[in-house]
Amino acid sequence: YEYALDCFLNDFSKSGMYALMLSKIGKLECADYLKDRMKDPSTNYYNFCAIKEALEELGEESNIDRDFSDDEDFKYLSSLTNEENSEELNREEDFDE
C-alpha cells in the first residue's frame, strides 16, 4: 500500500494507473488523496476518469466536476463519440428506408 501511495503522490503522469492499483489494494484511507488529485487543475481527463473509477471501486462517491474542454484527451474522445453518434444516426436512417 505504502509503495503504491508513494508512486501515486510522486508520479503525476501515471496517477490514474496508481489510483487503480490503490483501489485494488482496497484501503479506503487513500480516498482523500484521490479526491485531492481529481481537484488539481493539472490532472488530465484520462487520469481524472481513472481516479474516479478507483474511488468508485473503493465504494466512495465522487461529485467532483471539472471542465476538460481544453484537454487533448477529452477532445479526442469527444470527437470519437461524435463520430460514433453520426454513424449510428446514418445506420438508423438506412434502416428506415
C-alpha positions in Angstrom: 0.0 0.0 0.0 2.7 2.5 1.0 4.6 1.9 -2.3 1.5 2.4 -4.4 0.5 5.5 -2.5 4.1 7.0 -2.8 4.0 6.3 -6.5 0.6 7.9 -6.8 1.7 11.0 -5.0 5.0 11.4 -6.8 4.5 10.2 -10.4 1.8 12.6 -11.6 1.8 11.4 -15.2 0.7 7.9 -14.1 -1.6 8.9 -11.2 -4.6 7.1 -12.9 -2.8 3.8 -13.0 -1.6 4.1 -9.4 -5.1 5.1 -8.3 -6.5 1.9 -9.8 -3.7 0.0 -8.0 -4.7 1.6 -4.7 -8.3 0.7 -5.3 -7.4 -3.0 -5.9 -5.5 -3.0 -2.6 -8.7 -1.7 -1.1 -7.6 0.7 1.7 -10.2 3.4 2.0 -7.7 5.8 3.7 -6.3 6.7 0.3 -9.7 8.3 -0.8 -8.8 11.8 0.3 -5.6 11.7 -1.7 -7.5 10.6 -4.8 -10.1 13.3 -4.4 -7.4 15.9 -4.0 -5.8 14.8 -7.2 -9.1 15.0 -9.0 -9.5 18.6 -7.9 -6.0 19.5 -9.1 -6.4 21.6 -12.3 -3.3 19.9 -13.9 -4.9 16.4 -13.7 -5.8 15.5 -17.2 -9.0 13.9 -18.3 -7.6 10.4 -18.6 -6.2 10.4 -15.1 -9.3 12.1 -13.7 -11.5 9.3 -15.1 -9.2 6.5 -13.8 -9.1 8.1 -10.3 -12.9 8.5 -10.3 -13.2 4.8 -11.2 -10.8 3.9 -8.4 -12.8 5.9 -5.9 -16.0 4.1 -7.0 -14.2 0.7 -6.6 -13.4 1.7 -3.1 -17.1 2.5 -2.5 -16.7 6.2 -2.5 -18.7 8.7 -4.5 -17.1 11.5 -6.4 -19.2 14.5 -7.1 -16.2 16.5 -8.4 -16.8 18.1 -11.8 -14.2 19.8 -13.9 -14.1 21.5 -17.3 -12.0 19.5 -19.7 -12.8 21.4 -22.8 -9.2 22.3 -23.3 -7.8 18.8 -22.5 -6.4 17.0 -25.6 -7.6 13.5 -24.4 -11.1 14.9 -23.8 -11.2 16.5 -27.2 -10.1 13.3 -28.9 -12.5 11.0 -27.1 -15.3 13.5 -27.7 -14.6 13.5 -31.4 -14.8 9.7 -31.4 -18.1 9.8 -29.6 -19.5 12.4 -32.0 -18.4 10.2 -35.0 -20.0 7.1 -33.5 -23.2 9.0 -32.9 -23.2 10.2 -36.5 -22.6 6.7 -37.8 -25.4 5.4 -35.6 -27.8 8.0 -37.0 -26.8 7.1 -40.5 -27.5 3.4 -39.8 -30.9 4.3 -38.4 -31.8 6.3 -41.4 -30.7 3.5 -43.7 -32.9 1.1 -41.8 -35.9 3.4 -42.0 -35.6 3.5 -45.8 
